């Protein structure tokens, strides 16, 4: 799947130069593949191109694979018309008979299902949506970027623990923040000492909206930095991202 995505970037970059997000003339490659699309009289067709905004960089995440395995594509159109195409493993897809008018196209990206449970479904790890106008007897195109789901109504959980050599950093001044991508101000994380006053562990746990963050932790003695770390962190709805450190 990853090799498929890499090859598709070249195709999509060329296509983006030559057409808008919602309609364009078919390229030669598309004509070779979709040139036989012939919508029924007074109906329209749609070519859907997918790109992904799921980073491959090393990021601390819950125990959930962030590698896309397949896409579920669905559309809702005028007069209650709809379509659903699950399990798509390509970055281009077509629907050949749609009612004219405005359609909302939604794409969910899923990771691979549990190989030990053939009946299980993959987990939705990213999603994207756009609208497109279908014109009778014509072929429209829609480009959709699927991005990790960042839904504040469906938070995940962040757990961070820092283990200390007992007595090595008595009651450190802990400054910890979690900053969301694009946010102006970070969240301040309040850590708890175990046991209080002479801890061998300090930790934080709490709900957090889904998304990508930068976690920064600093142990200070006055103005001197004793220990610190900074990590990219991924929070996923309904999952727990657990981070454990050893402060030397």
JOVENPE-V912592 format. One record per pair of residues at least 6 apart in sequence whose C-alpha atoms are under 8 Angstrom apart, sorted by sequence separation. I is the first residue (numbers start at 1). J is the second residue. D is the distance in Angstrom with one decimal. If there is no record, write none. Layout:
I:J:D
I:J:D
//
This chain:
18:24:7.6
19:25:7.4
39:45:5.8
76:82:4.4
114:120:6.3
134:140:6.3
179:185:6.8
180:186:6.8
193:199:5.4
194:200:6.3
195:201:7.5
219:225:6.0
220:226:5.5
235:241:6.3
38:45:7.7
75:82:5.3
76:83:6.9
113:120:5.8
114:121:7.5
133:140:7.4
179:186:4.1
193:200:7.8
194:201:5.3
218:225:6.8
219:226:5.4
220:227:7.4
234:241:7.3
37:45:7.3
74:82:7.3
75:83:5.2
113:121:5.0
114:122:7.2
132:140:7.7
178:186:5.4
179:187:6.0
193:201:6.2
194:202:5.9
218:226:7.5
219:227:5.1
233:241:8.0
26:35:7.9
74:83:5.4
75:84:6.6
112:121:7.6
113:122:4.0
132:141:7.8
177:186:5.9
178:187:5.0
193:202:4.5
218:227:5.9
219:228:6.1
74:84:4.2
112:122:5.0
113:123:7.3
132:142:6.5
177:187:5.4
178:188:6.5
192:202:5.3
193:203:6.9
218:228:4.3
73:84:5.9
74:85:6.0
111:122:5.1
112:123:7.5
131:142:7.9
177:188:4.5
178:189:7.1
191:202:6.0
192:203:5.4
217:228:5.3
218:229:6.8
15:27:7.6
54:66:7.4
72:84:7.5
73:85:5.1
74:86:7.9
110:122:5.3
111:123:5.6
130:142:7.5
176:188:6.0
177:189:5.5
191:203:5.1
192:204:6.5
216:228:7.5
217:229:5.4
72:85:5.9
73:86:6.0
110:123:5.2
111:124:6.7
130:143:8.0
175:188:7.9
176:189:5.4
191:204:4.8
216:229:5.9
217:230:6.5
72:86:4.1
110:124:4.4
111:125:6.7
130:144:6.5
175:189:7.8
176:190:7.3
190:204:6.5
215:229:8.0
216:230:4.4
71:86:6.4
72:87:5.6
73:88:7.6
109:124:5.6
110:125:5.6
129:144:6.4
189:204:7.0
215:230:5.4
216:231:6.7
71:87:5.5
72:88:6.2
108:124:6.2
109:125:5.9
110:126:7.1
128:144:6.1
129:145:7.7
214:230:6.8
215:231:5.2
70:87:5.3
71:88:4.9
108:125:7.6
109:126:5.0
128:145:5.6
129:146:7.7
174:191:7.4
214:231:5.7
215:232:6.3
70:88:5.3
71:89:6.3
81:99:7.4
108:126:6.0
109:127:5.8
127:145:7.9
128:146:4.2
214:232:4.6
215:233:6.6
70:89:4.8
108:127:4.4
127:146:4.6
128:147:6.3
213:232:5.8
214:233:6.0
69:89:6.9
70:90:7.8
107:127:5.5
108:128:6.6
126:146:5.7
127:147:5.5
212:232:7.1
213:233:5.1
227:247:6.5
78:99:6.9
106:127:7.4
107:128:5.2
126:147:4.9
127:148:6.4
212:233:5.8
213:234:6.4
227:248:7.4
77:99:7.1
78:100:7.6
106:128:5.9
107:129:6.2
126:148:4.0
127:149:6.2
171:193:7.8
212:234:4.7
213:235:7.9
78:101:6.2
106:129:4.4
125:148:5.8
126:149:5.1
211:234:5.9
212:235:6.5
77:101:7.0
78:102:6.6
105:129:5.6
106:130:6.8
125:149:6.5
210:234:7.4
211:235:5.3
77:102:6.0
78:103:7.0
104:129:7.1
105:130:5.4
171:196:7.8
210:235:4.7
211:236:6.7
77:103:4.3
104:130:5.9
105:131:6.0
171:197:5.5
209:235:7.0
210:236:4.9
76:103:5.5
77:104:6.5
104:131:4.4
105:132:7.6
170:197:6.7
171:198:6.0
208:235:7.1
209:236:7.9
210:237:5.5
75:103:6.5
76:104:5.3
103:131:5.5
104:132:6.6
170:198:5.1
171:199:6.8
209:237:7.3
75:104:5.5
76:105:6.7
102:131:6.7
103:132:5.4
169:198:8.0
170:199:6.7
75:105:4.4
102:132:5.7
103:133:6.2
181:211:7.8
74:105:5.9
75:106:6.2
102:133:4.4
103:134:7.2
167:198:6.1
180:211:7.1
181:212:6.0
73:105:7.3
74:106:5.5
101:133:5.3
102:134:6.2
166:198:6.9
167:199:7.3
180:212:6.0
181:213:5.8
73:106:5.9
74:107:6.5
100:133:7.2
101:134:5.1
166:199:6.4
167:200:7.5
180:213:4.3
181:214:7.6
73:107:4.6
100:134:4.7
101:135:6.7
166:200:4.8
179:213:5.2
180:214:6.6
72:107:5.7
73:108:6.6
99:134:7.0
100:135:5.2
164:199:7.2
165:200:6.0
178:213:6.1
179:214:5.2
71:107:6.5
72:108:5.1
98:134:7.2
100:136:5.6
164:200:4.7
178:214:5.6
179:215:6.6
12:49:7.8
71:108:5.6
72:109:6.5
99:136:7.7
107:144:7.8
109:146:7.0
163:200:5.8
164:201:5.7
178:215:4.6
71:109:4.5
72:110:7.7
108:146:7.3
163:201:4.5
177:215:5.9
178:216:6.5
12:51:7.9
70:109:6.0
71:110:6.0
107:146:7.0
162:201:5.6
163:202:6.7
176:215:7.4
177:216:5.3
51:91:7.1
69:109:7.4
70:110:5.4
161:201:6.8
162:202:5.4
176:216:5.5
177:217:6.7
50:91:4.9
68:109:6.1
69:110:5.8
70:111:6.7
161:202:5.8
162:203:6.2
176:217:4.3
9:51:7.6
49:91:5.8
50:92:6.3
68:110:5.6
69:111:4.7
70:112:7.5
161:203:4.2
175:217:5.9
176:218:6.3
49:92:4.6
68:111:4.8
69:112:5.2
160:203:5.4
161:204:6.5
174:217:7.2
175:218:5.2
48:92:5.5
49:93:6.7
67:111:5.7
68:112:7.3
159:203:7.4
160:204:5.2
174:218:5.8
175:219:6.5
47:92:7.0
48:93:5.1
66:111:6.5
67:112:7.9
159:204:5.7
160:205:6.5
174:219:4.8
175:220:7.7
5:51:8.0
47:93:5.8
48:94:5.9
65:111:6.3
158:204:7.7
159:205:4.4
173:219:5.6
174:220:6.4
47:94:4.4
65:112:7.9
158:205:5.6
159:206:6.8
172:219:5.8
173:220:5.0
46:94:5.5
47:95:6.6
157:205:7.1
158:206:5.7
172:220:6.2
173:221:6.4
45:94:7.4
46:95:5.2
157:206:5.6
158:207:6.3
172:221:6.6
173:222:7.9
45:95:5.6
46:96:6.4
157:207:4.4
158:208:6.5
45:96:4.3
156:207:5.7
157:208:5.6
44:96:6.8
45:97:5.4
46:98:7.7
155:207:6.1
156:208:5.4
44:97:5.6
45:98:5.9
155:208:5.3
156:209:6.1
43:97:5.7
44:98:5.1
155:209:4.3
156:210:6.0
43:98:5.6
44:99:6.3
154:209:6.9
155:210:5.5
43:99:5.3
44:100:6.1
152:208:7.8
153:209:7.4
154:210:7.2
39:96:5.4
40:97:6.5
42:99:7.8
43:100:6.0
68:125:7.7
152:209:4.5
38:96:6.9
39:97:5.3
42:100:7.5
151:209:6.3
152:210:6.4
37:96:6.2
39:98:8.0
66:125:6.4
150:209:6.7
151:210:5.6
34:94:7.8
150:210:4.4
151:211:7.9
149:210:6.7
150:211:4.9
149:211:7.0
148:211:7.1
2:67:7.8
2:68:7.9
1:68:7.2
1:69:6.4
54:126:7.4
158:235:7.2
157:235:7.0
156:235:5.7
157:236:8.0
155:235:7.9
156:236:5.2
157:237:8.0
155:236:7.1
156:237:4.3
157:238:7.4
159:240:7.1
163:244:7.6
155:237:4.7
156:238:4.8
157:239:6.2
158:240:5.8
159:241:6.2
160:242:6.0
161:243:6.3
162:244:5.8
163:245:6.1
164:246:6.3
165:247:7.6
8:91:7.0
154:237:5.2
155:238:6.3
156:239:5.1
157:240:4.6
158:241:5.1
159:242:4.7
160:243:4.8
161:244:4.8
162:245:4.7
163:246:4.8
164:247:5.4
165:248:7.1
154:238:6.8
156:240:5.9
157:241:6.2
158:242:6.2
159:243:6.2
160:244:5.9
161:245:6.3
162:246:5.7
163:247:6.1
164:248:6.9
156:241:7.8
162:247:6.5
4:90:7.8
5:91:7.4
150:236:7.7
151:237:7.3
149:236:7.5
150:237:7.8
1:89:7.7
46:134:7.4
149:237:7.9
45:134:7.1
44:134:5.7
44:135:5.6
43:135:7.4
44:136:4.8
45:137:7.7
47:139:7.2
49:141:7.5
51:143:7.5
53:145:6.5
54:146:7.6
43:136:4.8
44:137:5.1
45:138:6.3
46:139:5.5
47:140:6.3
48:141:5.8
49:142:6.2
50:143:5.9
51:144:6.3
52:145:5.3
53:146:5.9
54:147:5.8
42:136:4.7
43:137:5.6
44:138:5.3
45:139:4.7
46:140:4.8
47:141:4.6
48:142:5.0
49:143:4.7
50:144:5.1
51:145:4.7
52:146:5.0
53:147:4.7
54:148:6.1
41:136:7.4
42:137:5.7
43:138:7.9
44:139:6.0
45:140:6.2
46:141:5.5
47:142:6.4
48:143:5.9
49:144:6.3
50:145:5.8
51:146:6.4
52:147:6.3
53:148:7.2
41:137:6.3
44:140:7.7
46:142:7.3
48:144:7.4
50:146:7.3
40:137:7.2
39:137:6.0
38:137:7.8
39:138:7.4
37:139:8.0
22:132:5.9
22:133:7.5
23:139:7.6
24:140:7.0
23:140:4.7
24:141:6.8
22:140:6.1
23:141:4.8
22:141:4.9
23:142:7.1
21:141:6.7
22:142:4.8
21:142:5.4
22:143:7.2
21:143:5.5
60:231:7.4
59:231:7.5
60:232:6.2
61:233:6.1
62:234:7.4
59:232:5.3
60:233:4.8
61:234:4.9
62:235:7.2
58:232:8.0
59:233:5.7
60:234:6.0
61:235:6.6
62:236:7.2
59:234:6.6
61:236:7.9
62:239:6.3
62:240:5.6
63:241:7.7
62:241:4.4
61:241:5.6
62:242:6.9
60:241:7.4
61:242:7.8
60:243:7.7
//
